[in-house]
């Protein structure tokens, strides 16, 4: 019998992307993730900085905290939640793009990440004027297209 982590890692990348998008969508709907343009991932103040870096797994914290995220940040947080793959000491309240990309490039192509970010940070504003609407549309798009973001024409 494989552990949850081993089963997740054995799935195809496309299936893993769908699982991550579904998790992120659930977190947005539960208001655990708040869509916010202009930043990648900002953890809530309910997590003390020393708790993140004291040798405990970051994944255990992101399961229980509220955070502000852009589309890239939402995918990152959900990847960590689903795959338990972020070492202690790599996180702080504001998570930088380089840290996010280091983790996400094992799952998404750089082109996909750029398309997702472009749509969230402004390209999709004419279709979905609010941040939450754009993030939900991106996540549903990834799920509908079996793990690939297809930028809507609009």
Long-range contacts (C-beta under 8 A, 24 or more apart in sequence): 4-84, 5-83, 5-84, 8-82, 8-83, 9-83, 13-107, 13-147, 14-146, 14-147, 14-148, 15-147, 16-82, 16-83, 16-107, 16-147, 17-107, 17-108, 17-142, 17-147, 17-148, 18-142, 18-143, 18-146, 18-147, 19-82, 20-75, 20-78, 20-79, 20-82, 20-107, 21-75, 21-78, 21-139, 21-140, 21-142, 21-143, 21-147, 22-139, 22-143, 23-78, 23-81, 23-82, 24-74, 24-75, 24-77, 24-78, 24-135, 24-139, 25-136, 25-139, 25-140, 25-143, 27-74, 27-77, 27-78, 27-81, 28-74, 28-132, 28-135, 28-136, 28-139, 29-136, 31-66, 32-65, 32-66, 32-67, 33-66, 33-67, 33-68, 33-69, 33-74, 33-77, 33-135, 34-66, 34-67, 34-68, 34-69, 34-132, 35-68, 35-69, 35-70, 35-71, 35-74, 35-130, 35-131, 35-132, 35-134, 35-135, 35-136, 36-68, 36-69, 36-70, 36-131, 37-70, 37-120, 37-121, 37-122, 37-131, 38-70, 38-121, 39-68, 39-69, 39-70, 39-73, 39-94, 40-69, 40-70, 40-72, 40-73, 40-76, 40-94, 40-95, 40-96, 40-97, 40-100, 41-67, 41-68, 41-69, 41-70, 41-73, 41-74, 41-76, 41-77, 41-94, 41-95, 41-100, 42-67, 42-68, 42-69, 42-73, 42-93, 42-94, 42-95, 43-67, 43-91, 43-93, 43-94, 43-95, 45-93, 47-93, 49-92, 49-93, 52-88, 52-91, 52-92, 53-88, 53-89, 53-91, 53-92, 54-88, 55-88, 56-88, 57-84, 57-86, 57-88, 58-86, 58-87, 58-88, 58-90, 58-91, 59-84, 59-85, 59-86, 69-135, 70-117, 70-120, 70-121, 70-135, 71-116, 71-117, 71-119, 71-120, 71-134, 71-135, 71-138, 71-139, 72-97, 72-100, 72-101, 72-104, 72-113, 72-116, 72-117, 72-120, 73-100, 74-135, 74-139, 75-104, 75-108, 75-116, 76-100, 76-103, 76-104, 79-103, 79-104, 79-107, 112-148, 112-149, 115-149, 115-151, 116-149, 118-151, 119-149, 119-151, 119-152, 123-151, 124-152, 124-154, 126-154, 127-152, 127-154
